[in-house]
């Protein structure tokens, strides 16, 4: 890699910085290369590391400078947030992707658990309602036989629906657990082959 290619790539990573910080950083690298001379370009590049590593170092330094600035203003706070976001994306790309994947997996797990708990609670409520309807139906024995029969039928229907909800939820929970485990294993295999 030549000096020009190095600076061009570094420029891409530092473009999001505030103008003063960007100009300061680029001037520093250009001066460093000029002082070293064309014969020492490879040594300078090895010293700085890849353009992404050099950009990450610069962004971290600038972030530290802005965070410790005693004269912070709302504009400075916005700058700090911008530089923090930039530093996350300037880090090796695998780390932000891994964090996003973990957050997605946790969100998906929470969503599935919520559905499962809700379905089990609906089934449990159905059992209680079926039991109450059944006892209430028997209290109608003296007054109206058709009302009692309808109440018993409704309670049995509710009981069957609750059982069905429990069985379906248990099946869904097992499938979800297997799916989450296989998805996680797939992501780990992909991660290992990419590294």
Secondary structure as the mmCIF struct_conf table of DSSP 4:
data_model
#
loop_
_struct_conf.conf_type_id
_struct_conf.id
_struct_conf.beg_label_comp_id
_struct_conf.beg_label_asym_id
_struct_conf.beg_label_seq_id
_struct_conf.end_label_comp_id
_struct_conf.end_label_asym_id
_struct_conf.end_label_seq_id
HELX_RH_AL_P HELX_RH_AL_P1 UNK A 3 UNK A 14
TURN_TY1_P TURN_TY1_P1 UNK A 15 UNK A 16
BEND BEND1 UNK A 17 UNK A 17
HELX_RH_AL_P HELX_RH_AL_P2 UNK A 19 UNK A 36
HELX_RH_3T_P HELX_RH_3T_P1 UNK A 38 UNK A 40
HELX_RH_AL_P HELX_RH_AL_P3 UNK A 41 UNK A 48
BEND BEND2 UNK A 50 UNK A 50
HELX_RH_AL_P HELX_RH_AL_P4 UNK A 51 UNK A 67
TURN_TY1_P TURN_TY1_P2 UNK A 68 UNK A 68
BEND BEND3 UNK A 70 UNK A 71
HELX_RH_AL_P HELX_RH_AL_P5 UNK A 74 UNK A 90
BEND BEND4 UNK A 91 UNK A 91
HELX_RH_AL_P HELX_RH_AL_P6 UNK A 93 UNK A 138
TURN_TY1_P TURN_TY1_P3 UNK A 139 UNK A 143
HELX_RH_AL_P HELX_RH_AL_P7 UNK A 145 UNK A 194
#
